[in-house]
């Protein structure tokens, strides 16, 4: 409803607009690089032929070097729009501000590991403030593509493999960006993308086809988008992929029947870059005019970059190929958002002064809470500040990769390295350095000999993650694996700090490390956060939002699988030696897994009311499940308590575990708390293939513990 409150203004404006201007509102053009572009764009804006500009210069902006925003040019184009265009309609400027603007936060996959919606929302509030101060009105975030294939480079941008984690991330990002009131100057219009199914790209190859059953679509791929719509997301981007042979860009079923009619989305849909044109390459039409008709009738309101709407839509209306009403509806959707976002009141950049120090502080907290302690044999971590450390490896001095892919405005030069932050923490006298991979063996052995412990800075470049950067093999580079072995054979304890964008296949790596801190590409404060954790100034609490396979060949491997009728697969390939004959195929680290410096004991799991009828549940009655957690270790710490269900017998096979609730609790040493979860209709039903949400009778096993493999369970019954 929020987006319908300007109906009078929208209708009045629409009446005054020529068809050319209407089509102009649906046209997003690429931003200016030089004076020649400026001249061309100014002419078009003056005639009302452009509704939006994307502040980027290439389709894969996340990985291509981009110019920073030339404010003067953008302010001038806006001036022309609001002072000289026929109906003075402001332009809406969009930019990919994916996980930070000048201050960069962890990649979204890493933020998901924090299971901390409140902090994620806070980060995106800061993102909105920084971006609006640079004249950006709209960002193409959050990316909500559920993904079970870490070969896909874009896995860094989204929530990982779980629909609940995706839904929570979605709500937090939308609320953070759009703020409490989207019309405020420091609110950034959000865009949930890519609708829908792009994360299922076959083989992890980017821009590839997808096969998604309706059952999977409703239960796995859609929930995060439903959550974005419920949180009030103003725009949605359609995805490049086809689903079962239908490109989403021309998919009326997806963009209109599901997104608008079933999910209740009221904002506008933008295509992905050149996606309207790609309908020709995808083989569902022959001409540009046909591609335009297919896309707009499917529900794509605004055309990104390829200019096909502005070049063909008028003519298509005149020839009767596209009904006038279809264009009017699309224009109204765009205008509604421009009014609601307050663009008519404040078309230029937000002039508020920013506290970037505060943003960096929040980025550091977020980075600390995103890093997963995967291994800590004999409590080798935290290190003592008095220990002598051999700091070795290719990421010792790295800056750019720490920011991650999709950081158009983050500044690598201002991003501290691990070496710099470690010197700050413990002084340089106790650090022995080898950052050179040449002469690896000798240097590492020599360096290690002087130290008490070896810290290896390992990882992957941001250039092998992000858009169009998939990998066929997700292990570390050969020289890094050699380095790990060399370090191990010195006889010293070895700690691996891994700066990666995706889960790495851990076989042949983890065995040689005594401790592993999975630091991801965690943004501007990555290195500081690593040192906070390594030296015990912070206690790790993050959990894997995605399965870590042993080998690339085990992909796809995800926790919320159904039961096979045969023993060989077990749950999650847990039965040794059977799934594959040539390898142990269980996950290396399962979903929801992560260690702390302290330990937690779970006791007294109880389902307080064991039986409810379907009618009672539909009326809102709930089961109450309680568990007691005690901090039994030597540090204060946070635990992410996870509740999974297993619907034992249903009309279709249901997953053996589904995350349905989680809570992050802080416990001081020896402290004990009871955590109470409520389970009702939102947790216990599922979607059938027609998209109907159903609740069925029967027993549900309830698992509560510290990761998806917990055996701590009780049962409830729906009668
Ligand atoms: C293509 C990407 O798929 C999309 O996520 C991004 O927002 C656009 N390019 C604009 O850069």
Boltz pocket constraint, residues with backbone or C-beta under 6 A from the ligand:
constraints:
  - pocket:
      binder: B
      contacts: [[A, 56], [A, 58], [A, 59], [A, 60], [A, 61], [A, 62], [A, 96], [A, 140], [A, 193], [A, 272], [A, 273], [A, 467]]
      max_distance: 6.0
